[in-house]
Amino acid sequence: ADTAERFLARAPLAQTTSFGGVHSSAERRARWGDAVPPGFVRLSVGCEPAGELWRGIAAALDALA
């Protein structure tokens, strides 16, 4: 769960539940009591350019190493 929180803090994604919007978001569902593993991160991909998303996610993951 700690690693997931650190990823979310570094990823350039809104930390919110997606309600069908056009912006990418990420969240840790276990935080809300959902029956998922504590380190599970849910990504909802929006309409941003794919390269921007990949670079942001890769940078957040690299920061965890």
Distance bins in CASP14 RR format, pairs under 12 A and 6 or more apart:
PFRMAT RR
TARGET T0000
AUTHOR 0000-0000-0000
RMODE 2
METHOD distances of the structure
MODEL  1
1 7 0 0 0 0 0 1 0 0 0 0 0
1 8 0 0 0 0 0 1 0 0 0 0 0
1 28 1 0 0 1 0 0 0 0 0 0 0
1 29 0 0 0 0 0 1 0 0 0 0 0
1 30 1 0 0 1 0 0 0 0 0 0 0
1 31 0 0 0 0 1 0 0 0 0 0 0
1 33 0 0 0 0 0 1 0 0 0 0 0
1 36 0 0 0 0 0 1 0 0 0 0 0
1 37 0 0 0 0 1 0 0 0 0 0 0
1 38 1 1 0 0 0 0 0 0 0 0 0
1 39 1 0 1 0 0 0 0 0 0 0 0
1 40 0 0 0 0 1 0 0 0 0 0 0
1 41 0 0 0 0 0 1 0 0 0 0 0
2 8 0 0 0 0 0 1 0 0 0 0 0
2 9 0 0 0 0 0 1 0 0 0 0 0
2 28 0 0 0 0 0 1 0 0 0 0 0
2 30 0 0 0 0 0 1 0 0 0 0 0
2 38 0 0 0 0 1 0 0 0 0 0 0
2 39 0 0 0 0 1 0 0 0 0 0 0
2 64 0 0 0 0 0 1 0 0 0 0 0
3 9 0 0 0 0 0 1 0 0 0 0 0
3 10 0 0 0 0 0 1 0 0 0 0 0
3 28 0 0 0 0 0 1 0 0 0 0 0
3 37 0 0 0 0 0 1 0 0 0 0 0
3 38 0 0 0 0 1 0 0 0 0 0 0
3 39 1 0 0 1 0 0 0 0 0 0 0
3 40 0 0 0 0 0 1 0 0 0 0 0
3 41 0 0 0 0 1 0 0 0 0 0 0
3 60 0 0 0 0 0 1 0 0 0 0 0
3 61 0 0 0 0 1 0 0 0 0 0 0
3 63 0 0 0 0 0 1 0 0 0 0 0
3 64 1 0 0 1 0 0 0 0 0 0 0
3 65 0 0 0 0 0 1 0 0 0 0 0
4 10 0 0 0 0 0 1 0 0 0 0 0
4 11 0 0 0 0 0 1 0 0 0 0 0
4 15 0 0 0 0 0 1 0 0 0 0 0
4 26 0 0 0 0 1 0 0 0 0 0 0
4 27 0 0 0 0 1 0 0 0 0 0 0
4 28 1 0 1 0 0 0 0 0 0 0 0
4 29 0 0 0 0 1 0 0 0 0 0 0
4 30 0 0 0 0 1 0 0 0 0 0 0
4 31 0 0 0 0 1 0 0 0 0 0 0
4 36 0 0 0 0 0 1 0 0 0 0 0
4 37 0 0 0 0 1 0 0 0 0 0 0
4 38 1 0 0 1 0 0 0 0 0 0 0
4 39 1 0 1 0 0 0 0 0 0 0 0
4 40 1 0 0 1 0 0 0 0 0 0 0
4 41 1 0 1 0 0 0 0 0 0 0 0
4 42 0 0 0 0 0 1 0 0 0 0 0
4 43 0 0 0 0 0 1 0 0 0 0 0
4 60 0 0 0 0 0 1 0 0 0 0 0
4 61 0 0 0 0 0 1 0 0 0 0 0
4 64 0 0 0 0 1 0 0 0 0 0 0
5 11 0 0 0 0 0 1 0 0 0 0 0
5 15 0 0 0 0 1 0 0 0 0 0 0
5 26 0 0 0 0 0 1 0 0 0 0 0
5 27 0 0 0 0 0 1 0 0 0 0 0
5 28 1 0 0 1 0 0 0 0 0 0 0
5 30 0 0 0 0 0 1 0 0 0 0 0
5 31 0 0 0 0 1 0 0 0 0 0 0
5 38 0 0 0 0 1 0 0 0 0 0 0
5 39 0 0 0 0 1 0 0 0 0 0 0
5 40 0 0 0 0 0 1 0 0 0 0 0
5 41 0 0 0 0 1 0 0 0 0 0 0
5 60 0 0 0 0 0 1 0 0 0 0 0
5 64 0 0 0 0 0 1 0 0 0 0 0
6 28 0 0 0 0 0 1 0 0 0 0 0
6 39 0 0 0 0 0 1 0 0 0 0 0
6 41 0 0 0 0 0 1 0 0 0 0 0
6 60 0 0 0 0 1 0 0 0 0 0 0
6 61 0 0 0 0 0 1 0 0 0 0 0
6 62 0 0 0 0 0 1 0 0 0 0 0
6 63 1 0 0 1 0 0 0 0 0 0 0
6 64 1 0 1 0 0 0 0 0 0 0 0
6 65 0 0 0 0 0 1 0 0 0 0 0
7 13 0 0 0 0 1 0 0 0 0 0 0
7 15 0 0 0 0 0 1 0 0 0 0 0
7 26 1 0 0 1 0 0 0 0 0 0 0
7 27 0 0 0 0 0 1 0 0 0 0 0
7 28 0 0 0 0 1 0 0 0 0 0 0
7 39 0 0 0 0 1 0 0 0 0 0 0
7 40 0 0 0 0 0 1 0 0 0 0 0
7 41 1 0 0 1 0 0 0 0 0 0 0
7 42 0 0 0 0 0 1 0 0 0 0 0
7 43 0 0 0 0 0 1 0 0 0 0 0
7 56 0 0 0 0 0 1 0 0 0 0 0
7 57 0 0 0 0 1 0 0 0 0 0 0
7 58 0 0 0 0 0 1 0 0 0 0 0
7 59 0 0 0 0 0 1 0 0 0 0 0
7 60 1 0 1 0 0 0 0 0 0 0 0
7 61 1 0 0 1 0 0 0 0 0 0 0
7 62 0 0 0 0 0 1 0 0 0 0 0
7 63 0 0 0 0 1 0 0 0 0 0 0
7 64 1 0 0 1 0 0 0 0 0 0 0
7 65 0 0 0 0 0 1 0 0 0 0 0
8 14 0 0 0 0 0 1 0 0 0 0 0
8 15 1 0 1 0 0 0 0 0 0 0 0
8 16 0 0 0 0 0 1 0 0 0 0 0
8 25 0 0 0 0 0 1 0 0 0 0 0
8 26 1 0 1 0 0 0 0 0 0 0 0
8 27 1 0 0 1 0 0 0 0 0 0 0
8 28 1 0 0 1 0 0 0 0 0 0 0
8 29 0 0 0 0 0 1 0 0 0 0 0
8 30 0 0 0 0 0 1 0 0 0 0 0
8 31 0 0 0 0 1 0 0 0 0 0 0
8 39 0 0 0 0 0 1 0 0 0 0 0
8 40 0 0 0 0 0 1 0 0 0 0 0
8 41 1 0 0 1 0 0 0 0 0 0 0
8 42 0 0 0 0 0 1 0 0 0 0 0
8 43 0 0 0 0 0 1 0 0 0 0 0
8 57 0 0 0 0 0 1 0 0 0 0 0
8 60 0 0 0 0 1 0 0 0 0 0 0
8 61 0 0 0 0 0 1 0 0 0 0 0
8 63 0 0 0 0 0 1 0 0 0 0 0
8 64 0 0 0 0 0 1 0 0 0 0 0
9 15 0 0 0 0 1 0 0 0 0 0 0
9 26 0 0 0 0 0 1 0 0 0 0 0
9 28 0 0 0 0 0 1 0 0 0 0 0
9 41 0 0 0 0 0 1 0 0 0 0 0
9 60 0 0 0 0 1 0 0 0 0 0 0
9 63 0 0 0 0 1 0 0 0 0 0 0
9 64 0 0 0 0 0 1 0 0 0 0 0
10 26 0 0 0 0 0 1 0 0 0 0 0
10 41 0 0 0 0 0 1 0 0 0 0 0
10 56 0 0 0 0 1 0 0 0 0 0 0
10 57 0 0 0 0 1 0 0 0 0 0 0
10 58 0 0 0 0 0 1 0 0 0 0 0
10 59 1 0 0 1 0 0 0 0 0 0 0
10 60 1 1 0 0 0 0 0 0 0 0 0
10 61 0 0 0 0 1 0 0 0 0 0 0
10 62 0 0 0 0 1 0 0 0 0 0 0
10 63 1 0 1 0 0 0 0 0 0 0 0
10 64 1 0 0 1 0 0 0 0 0 0 0
10 65 0 0 0 0 0 1 0 0 0 0 0
11 24 0 0 0 0 1 0 0 0 0 0 0
11 25 0 0 0 0 1 0 0 0 0 0 0
11 26 1 0 1 0 0 0 0 0 0 0 0
11 27 0 0 0 0 0 1 0 0 0 0 0
11 28 0 0 0 0 0 1 0 0 0 0 0
11 41 0 0 0 0 1 0 0 0 0 0 0
11 43 0 0 0 0 1 0 0 0 0 0 0
11 52 0 0 0 0 0 1 0 0 0 0 0
11 53 0 0 0 0 1 0 0 0 0 0 0
11 54 0 0 0 0 0 1 0 0 0 0 0
11 55 0 0 0 0 0 1 0 0 0 0 0
11 56 1 0 0 1 0 0 0 0 0 0 0
11 57 1 0 0 1 0 0 0 0 0 0 0
11 58 0 0 0 0 1 0 0 0 0 0 0
11 59 0 0 0 0 1 0 0 0 0 0 0
11 60 1 1 0 0 0 0 0 0 0 0 0
11 61 0 0 0 0 1 0 0 0 0 0 0
11 62 0 0 0 0 0 1 0 0 0 0 0
11 63 0 0 0 0 1 0 0 0 0 0 0
11 64 0 0 0 0 0 1 0 0 0 0 0
12 23 0 0 0 0 0 1 0 0 0 0 0
12 24 0 0 0 0 1 0 0 0 0 0 0
12 25 0 0 0 0 0 1 0 0 0 0 0
12 26 0 0 0 0 1 0 0 0 0 0 0
12 48 0 0 0 0 1 0 0 0 0 0 0
12 51 0 0 0 0 0 1 0 0 0 0 0
12 52 1 0 0 1 0 0 0 0 0 0 0
12 53 0 0 0 0 1 0 0 0 0 0 0
12 54 0 0 0 0 0 1 0 0 0 0 0
12 55 0 0 0 0 1 0 0 0 0 0 0
12 56 1 0 1 0 0 0 0 0 0 0 0
12 57 0 0 0 0 1 0 0 0 0 0 0
12 58 0 0 0 0 0 1 0 0 0 0 0
12 59 0 0 0 0 1 0 0 0 0 0 0
12 60 1 0 0 1 0 0 0 0 0 0 0
12 63 0 0 0 0 0 1 0 0 0 0 0
13 23 0 0 0 0 1 0 0 0 0 0 0
13 24 1 0 1 0 0 0 0 0 0 0 0
13 25 1 0 1 0 0 0 0 0 0 0 0
13 26 1 0 1 0 0 0 0 0 0 0 0
13 27 0 0 0 0 1 0 0 0 0 0 0
13 28 0 0 0 0 0 1 0 0 0 0 0
13 41 0 0 0 0 1 0 0 0 0 0 0
13 42 0 0 0 0 0 1 0 0 0 0 0
13 43 1 0 0 1 0 0 0 0 0 0 0
13 44 0 0 0 0 1 0 0 0 0 0 0
13 45 0 0 0 0 1 0 0 0 0 0 0
13 46 0 0 0 0 1 0 0 0 0 0 0
13 48 0 0 0 0 1 0 0 0 0 0 0
13 52 0 0 0 0 0 1 0 0 0 0 0
13 53 0 0 0 0 1 0 0 0 0 0 0
13 56 0 0 0 0 1 0 0 0 0 0 0
13 57 1 0 0 1 0 0 0 0 0 0 0
13 59 0 0 0 0 0 1 0 0 0 0 0
13 60 0 0 0 0 1 0 0 0 0 0 0
14 21 0 0 0 0 1 0 0 0 0 0 0
14 22 0 0 0 0 0 1 0 0 0 0 0
14 23 1 0 1 0 0 0 0 0 0 0 0
14 24 1 0 0 1 0 0 0 0 0 0 0
14 25 1 0 1 0 0 0 0 0 0 0 0
14 26 1 0 0 1 0 0 0 0 0 0 0
14 27 0 0 0 0 1 0 0 0 0 0 0
14 43 0 0 0 0 0 1 0 0 0 0 0
14 44 0 0 0 0 1 0 0 0 0 0 0
14 45 0 0 0 0 0 1 0 0 0 0 0
14 46 0 0 0 0 0 1 0 0 0 0 0
14 48 0 0 0 0 0 1 0 0 0 0 0
15 23 0 0 0 0 0 1 0 0 0 0 0
15 24 0 0 0 0 0 1 0 0 0 0 0
15 25 1 0 0 1 0 0 0 0 0 0 0
15 26 1 0 0 1 0 0 0 0 0 0 0
15 27 1 0 1 0 0 0 0 0 0 0 0
15 28 0 0 0 0 1 0 0 0 0 0 0
15 29 0 0 0 0 0 1 0 0 0 0 0
15 31 0 0 0 0 1 0 0 0 0 0 0
15 32 0 0 0 0 0 1 0 0 0 0 0
15 41 0 0 0 0 1 0 0 0 0 0 0
15 42 0 0 0 0 0 1 0 0 0 0 0
15 43 0 0 0 0 0 1 0 0 0 0 0
15 44 0 0 0 0 0 1 0 0 0 0 0
15 60 0 0 0 0 0 1 0 0 0 0 0
16 23 0 0 0 0 1 0 0 0 0 0 0
16 24 0 0 0 0 0 1 0 0 0 0 0
16 25 1 0 1 0 0 0 0 0 0 0 0
16 26 0 0 0 0 1 0 0 0 0 0 0
16 27 1 0 0 1 0 0 0 0 0 0 0
16 28 0 0 0 0 0 1 0 0 0 0 0
16 29 0 0 0 0 0 1 0 0 0 0 0
16 31 0 0 0 0 0 1 0 0 0 0 0
16 32 0 0 0 0 0 1 0 0 0 0 0
16 42 0 0 0 0 0 1 0 0 0 0 0
16 43 0 0 0 0 0 1 0 0 0 0 0
16 44 0 0 0 0 1 0 0 0 0 0 0
17 25 1 0 0 1 0 0 0 0 0 0 0
17 26 0 0 0 0 0 1 0 0 0 0 0
17 27 1 0 0 1 0 0 0 0 0 0 0
17 28 0 0 0 0 0 1 0 0 0 0 0
17 29 0 0 0 0 1 0 0 0 0 0 0
17 31 0 0 0 0 0 1 0 0 0 0 0
17 32 0 0 0 0 1 0 0 0 0 0 0
17 34 0 0 0 0 0 1 0 0 0 0 0
17 42 0 0 0 0 1 0 0 0 0 0 0
17 43 0 0 0 0 0 1 0 0 0 0 0
17 44 0 0 0 0 1 0 0 0 0 0 0
18 24 0 0 0 0 1 0 0 0 0 0 0
18 25 1 0 1 0 0 0 0 0 0 0 0
18 26 0 0 0 0 1 0 0 0 0 0 0
18 27 0 0 0 0 1 0 0 0 0 0 0
18 29 0 0 0 0 0 1 0 0 0 0 0
18 42 0 0 0 0 1 0 0 0 0 0 0
18 43 0 0 0 0 1 0 0 0 0 0 0
18 44 1 1 0 0 0 0 0 0 0 0 0
18 45 0 0 0 0 1 0 0 0 0 0 0
18 46 0 0 0 0 1 0 0 0 0 0 0
18 47 0 0 0 0 0 1 0 0 0 0 0
19 25 0 0 0 0 1 0 0 0 0 0 0
19 27 0 0 0 0 0 1 0 0 0 0 0
19 44 0 0 0 0 1 0 0 0 0 0 0
20 44 1 0 0 1 0 0 0 0 0 0 0
20 45 0 0 0 0 0 1 0 0 0 0 0
20 46 0 0 0 0 1 0 0 0 0 0 0
20 47 0 0 0 0 0 1 0 0 0 0 0
21 44 0 0 0 0 1 0 0 0 0 0 0
21 45 0 0 0 0 0 1 0 0 0 0 0
21 46 1 0 0 1 0 0 0 0 0 0 0
21 47 0 0 0 0 1 0 0 0 0 0 0
21 48 0 0 0 0 0 1 0 0 0 0 0
22 44 0 0 0 0 0 1 0 0 0 0 0
22 45 0 0 0 0 0 1 0 0 0 0 0
22 46 1 0 1 0 0 0 0 0 0 0 0
22 47 1 0 1 0 0 0 0 0 0 0 0
22 48 0 0 0 0 1 0 0 0 0 0 0
23 44 0 0 0 0 1 0 0 0 0 0 0
23 45 0 0 0 0 1 0 0 0 0 0 0
23 46 1 0 1 0 0 0 0 0 0 0 0
23 47 1 0 0 1 0 0 0 0 0 0 0
23 48 1 0 0 1 0 0 0 0 0 0 0
23 52 0 0 0 0 0 1 0 0 0 0 0
23 53 0 0 0 0 0 1 0 0 0 0 0
24 42 0 0 0 0 0 1 0 0 0 0 0
24 43 1 0 0 1 0 0 0 0 0 0 0
24 44 1 0 0 1 0 0 0 0 0 0 0
24 45 1 0 1 0 0 0 0 0 0 0 0
24 46 1 0 1 0 0 0 0 0 0 0 0
24 47 0 0 0 0 1 0 0 0 0 0 0
24 48 1 0 1 0 0 0 0 0 0 0 0
24 49 0 0 0 0 0 1 0 0 0 0 0
24 50 0 0 0 0 0 1 0 0 0 0 0
24 51 0 0 0 0 0 1 0 0 0 0 0
24 52 0 0 0 0 1 0 0 0 0 0 0
24 53 1 0 1 0 0 0 0 0 0 0 0
24 54 0 0 0 0 0 1 0 0 0 0 0
24 56 0 0 0 0 1 0 0 0 0 0 0
24 57 0 0 0 0 1 0 0 0 0 0 0
25 41 0 0 0 0 0 1 0 0 0 0 0
25 42 0 0 0 0 1 0 0 0 0 0 0
25 43 1 0 0 1 0 0 0 0 0 0 0
25 44 1 0 1 0 0 0 0 0 0 0 0
25 45 0 0 0 0 1 0 0 0 0 0 0
25 46 0 0 0 0 1 0 0 0 0 0 0
25 48 0 0 0 0 0 1 0 0 0 0 0
25 53 0 0 0 0 0 1 0 0 0 0 0
26 40 0 0 0 0 0 1 0 0 0 0 0
26 41 1 0 1 0 0 0 0 0 0 0 0
26 42 1 0 0 1 0 0 0 0 0 0 0
26 43 1 0 1 0 0 0 0 0 0 0 0
26 44 1 0 0 1 0 0 0 0 0 0 0
26 45 0 0 0 0 1 0 0 0 0 0 0
26 46 0 0 0 0 0 1 0 0 0 0 0
26 53 0 0 0 0 0 1 0 0 0 0 0
26 56 0 0 0 0 0 1 0 0 0 0 0
26 57 0 0 0 0 1 0 0 0 0 0 0
26 60 0 0 0 0 1 0 0 0 0 0 0
27 33 0 0 0 0 0 1 0 0 0 0 0
27 34 0 0 0 0 1 0 0 0 0 0 0
27 36 0 0 0 0 0 1 0 0 0 0 0
27 39 0 0 0 0 0 1 0 0 0 0 0
27 40 0 0 0 0 1 0 0 0 0 0 0
27 41 1 0 0 1 0 0 0 0 0 0 0
27 42 1 0 1 0 0 0 0 0 0 0 0
27 43 0 0 0 0 1 0 0 0 0 0 0
27 44 0 0 0 0 1 0 0 0 0 0 0
28 34 0 0 0 0 1 0 0 0 0 0 0
28 36 0 0 0 0 1 0 0 0 0 0 0
28 37 0 0 0 0 1 0 0 0 0 0 0
28 38 1 0 0 1 0 0 0 0 0 0 0
28 39 1 0 0 1 0 0 0 0 0 0 0
28 40 1 0 0 1 0 0 0 0 0 0 0
28 41 1 0 1 0 0 0 0 0 0 0 0
28 42 1 0 0 1 0 0 0 0 0 0 0
28 43 0 0 0 0 0 1 0 0 0 0 0
29 35 0 0 0 0 1 0 0 0 0 0 0
29 36 1 0 1 0 0 0 0 0 0 0 0
29 37 0 0 0 0 1 0 0 0 0 0 0
29 38 0 0 0 0 1 0 0 0 0 0 0
29 39 0 0 0 0 1 0 0 0 0 0 0
29 40 1 0 0 1 0 0 0 0 0 0 0
29 41 0 0 0 0 1 0 0 0 0 0 0
29 42 1 0 1 0 0 0 0 0 0 0 0
29 43 0 0 0 0 0 1 0 0 0 0 0
29 44 0 0 0 0 0 1 0 0 0 0 0
30 36 1 0 1 0 0 0 0 0 0 0 0
30 37 1 0 0 1 0 0 0 0 0 0 0
30 38 1 0 1 0 0 0 0 0 0 0 0
30 39 1 0 0 1 0 0 0 0 0 0 0
30 40 1 0 0 1 0 0 0 0 0 0 0
30 41 0 0 0 0 1 0 0 0 0 0 0
30 42 0 0 0 0 1 0 0 0 0 0 0
31 38 0 0 0 0 1 0 0 0 0 0 0
31 39 0 0 0 0 1 0 0 0 0 0 0
31 40 0 0 0 0 0 1 0 0 0 0 0
31 41 0 0 0 0 0 1 0 0 0 0 0
31 42 0 0 0 0 0 1 0 0 0 0 0
32 40 0 0 0 0 0 1 0 0 0 0 0
32 42 0 0 0 0 0 1 0 0 0 0 0
33 40 0 0 0 0 0 1 0 0 0 0 0
34 40 0 0 0 0 1 0 0 0 0 0 0
34 42 0 0 0 0 1 0 0 0 0 0 0
36 42 0 0 0 0 1 0 0 0 0 0 0
39 64 0 0 0 0 0 1 0 0 0 0 0
41 57 0 0 0 0 0 1 0 0 0 0 0
41 60 0 0 0 0 1 0 0 0 0 0 0
41 61 0 0 0 0 0 1 0 0 0 0 0
41 64 0 0 0 0 0 1 0 0 0 0 0
43 53 0 0 0 0 1 0 0 0 0 0 0
43 54 0 0 0 0 0 1 0 0 0 0 0
43 56 0 0 0 0 0 1 0 0 0 0 0
43 57 1 0 0 1 0 0 0 0 0 0 0
43 60 0 0 0 0 0 1 0 0 0 0 0
43 61 0 0 0 0 0 1 0 0 0 0 0
44 53 0 0 0 0 0 1 0 0 0 0 0
45 51 0 0 0 0 0 1 0 0 0 0 0
45 52 0 0 0 0 0 1 0 0 0 0 0
45 53 1 0 0 1 0 0 0 0 0 0 0
45 54 0 0 0 0 0 1 0 0 0 0 0
45 57 0 0 0 0 0 1 0 0 0 0 0
46 52 0 0 0 0 0 1 0 0 0 0 0
46 53 0 0 0 0 1 0 0 0 0 0 0
47 53 0 0 0 0 0 1 0 0 0 0 0
48 54 0 0 0 0 0 1 0 0 0 0 0
48 55 0 0 0 0 0 1 0 0 0 0 0
48 56 0 0 0 0 0 1 0 0 0 0 0
48 57 0 0 0 0 0 1 0 0 0 0 0
49 55 0 0 0 0 1 0 0 0 0 0 0
49 56 0 0 0 0 0 1 0 0 0 0 0
50 56 0 0 0 0 0 1 0 0 0 0 0
50 57 0 0 0 0 0 1 0 0 0 0 0
51 57 0 0 0 0 1 0 0 0 0 0 0
51 58 0 0 0 0 1 0 0 0 0 0 0
51 59 0 0 0 0 0 1 0 0 0 0 0
52 58 0 0 0 0 0 1 0 0 0 0 0
52 59 0 0 0 0 0 1 0 0 0 0 0
53 59 0 0 0 0 0 1 0 0 0 0 0
53 60 0 0 0 0 0 1 0 0 0 0 0
54 60 0 0 0 0 0 1 0 0 0 0 0
54 61 0 0 0 0 0 1 0 0 0 0 0
55 61 0 0 0 0 0 1 0 0 0 0 0
55 62 0 0 0 0 0 1 0 0 0 0 0
56 62 0 0 0 0 1 0 0 0 0 0 0
56 63 0 0 0 0 0 1 0 0 0 0 0
57 63 0 0 0 0 0 1 0 0 0 0 0
57 64 0 0 0 0 0 1 0 0 0 0 0
58 64 0 0 0 0 0 1 0 0 0 0 0
58 65 0 0 0 0 0 1 0 0 0 0 0
59 65 0 0 0 0 0 1 0 0 0 0 0
END
